[in-house]
């Protein structure tokens, strides 16, 4: 079994920054066939892709966060980070970390095998 634990959410004013972390533990996978991603879900909306990264470092982003969010990973800690700058009220959502047994980062939620419990990010105007 794999556990994903997110942290770093909170309340921030528009224009501010937050860094989310997601630590993976449990079963060991080949790092060459593993990618991690961040998704978010706002009230009344469907879950949407935010960013994803493979352990080799390849990454992809949702258009609305490009240039503001940066995804990174620390292989020694099995941890992925999401640095969020210039936050906007529309970024308010529960942010979920996901791990997929895939080589390349994917934007589709169904490609991911394990999910964290989510962390709330609230951006006030």
C-alpha positions as CSV (number, residue, x, y, z in Angstrom):
1,X,0.0,0.0,0.0
2,X,1.1,3.6,-0.7
3,X,0.3,6.5,1.5
4,X,0.4,10.1,0.3
5,X,0.4,12.9,2.9
6,X,-0.1,16.5,1.8
7,X,0.8,19.5,3.8
8,X,1.2,23.2,3.4
9,X,-2.3,24.4,2.6
10,X,-3.8,27.4,4.3
11,X,-5.3,30.9,3.9
12,X,-3.4,33.5,2.0
13,X,-4.2,36.9,0.4
14,X,-4.3,37.3,-3.3
15,X,-0.8,37.8,-4.7
16,X,0.7,35.7,-1.9
17,X,2.5,32.4,-2.0
18,X,2.2,28.9,-0.6
19,X,4.2,25.7,-1.0
20,X,2.4,22.4,-0.8
21,X,4.3,19.2,0.0
22,X,3.4,15.6,-0.6
23,X,5.3,12.7,0.9
24,X,5.0,9.2,-0.4
25,X,5.6,6.2,1.7
26,X,4.8,2.5,1.7
27,X,5.4,0.2,-1.2
28,X,8.5,0.8,-3.3
29,X,8.2,1.3,-7.0
30,X,10.6,1.7,-9.8
31,X,11.3,5.4,-9.9
32,X,11.7,5.3,-13.6
33,X,8.0,4.3,-13.9
34,X,6.5,6.7,-11.5
35,X,5.0,10.2,-11.8
36,X,3.4,12.5,-9.3
37,X,0.8,15.2,-9.8
38,X,-1.3,17.8,-8.2
39,X,-5.0,18.2,-8.9
40,X,-7.5,20.5,-7.3
41,X,-11.3,20.7,-6.8
42,X,-13.2,23.8,-6.0
43,X,-16.7,23.7,-4.5
44,X,-19.3,22.7,-7.1
45,X,-16.6,22.0,-9.7
46,X,-15.0,18.9,-11.1
47,X,-11.5,17.9,-10.1
48,X,-9.0,19.5,-12.5
49,X,-5.3,18.9,-13.3
50,X,-2.8,21.4,-12.0
51,X,0.8,20.1,-12.5
52,X,2.7,16.8,-12.8
53,X,6.3,15.6,-12.8
54,X,8.1,12.4,-13.5
55,X,11.0,11.3,-11.4
56,X,13.3,12.1,-14.3
57,X,12.2,15.7,-14.0
58,X,9.8,16.2,-16.9
59,X,6.9,18.3,-16.0
60,X,3.6,19.7,-17.4
61,X,1.2,22.4,-16.2
62,X,-2.3,23.5,-16.6
63,X,-2.4,26.6,-18.7
64,X,-3.9,28.9,-16.0
65,X,-1.0,28.2,-13.6
66,X,1.9,28.3,-16.0
67,X,4.4,30.9,-14.9
68,X,2.9,31.1,-11.4
69,X,3.2,27.5,-10.1
70,X,6.3,25.3,-10.0
71,X,6.3,21.6,-9.4
72,X,9.5,19.9,-8.1
73,X,10.5,16.6,-6.5
74,X,13.1,15.4,-4.0
75,X,13.9,11.8,-4.8
76,X,15.8,11.2,-1.6
77,X,12.6,12.1,0.4
78,X,10.0,10.7,-2.0
79,X,8.4,14.1,-1.9
80,X,6.9,16.3,-4.5
81,X,6.3,20.1,-4.0
82,X,4.1,22.7,-5.5
83,X,5.3,26.2,-5.2
84,X,2.4,28.6,-5.8
85,X,3.1,32.2,-6.4
86,X,0.9,35.2,-7.4
87,X,-2.1,33.3,-6.0
88,X,-5.6,34.3,-7.2
89,X,-9.0,33.8,-5.5
90,X,-9.8,31.4,-8.4
91,X,-7.0,29.1,-7.1
92,X,-9.1,28.4,-4.0
93,X,-9.7,24.7,-3.9
94,X,-8.8,21.4,-2.1
95,X,-5.5,20.3,-3.6
96,X,-4.8,16.6,-4.0
97,X,-1.5,14.8,-4.6
98,X,-1.5,11.8,-6.8
99,X,1.0,9.1,-7.7
100,X,0.8,7.2,-11.0
101,X,2.7,4.1,-12.2
102,X,3.6,5.9,-15.4
103,X,6.8,7.1,-17.0
104,X,5.6,10.5,-18.3
105,X,3.6,13.0,-16.3
106,X,-0.1,12.8,-17.2
107,X,-3.0,15.3,-17.0
108,X,-5.8,12.7,-16.7
109,X,-6.8,11.8,-13.2
110,X,-7.6,8.2,-14.2
111,X,-3.9,7.7,-15.0
112,X,-3.0,8.0,-11.3
113,X,-3.2,5.0,-9.0
114,X,-2.9,6.6,-5.5
115,X,-4.3,9.7,-4.0
116,X,-3.7,11.8,-0.9
117,X,-6.5,13.1,1.4
118,X,-6.3,16.7,0.1
119,X,-5.3,20.0,1.6
120,X,-7.3,23.2,1.5
121,X,-5.9,26.3,-0.1
122,X,-8.0,29.5,0.3
123,X,-7.0,32.7,-1.4
124,X,-8.8,35.8,-0.2
125,X,-9.3,38.9,-2.4
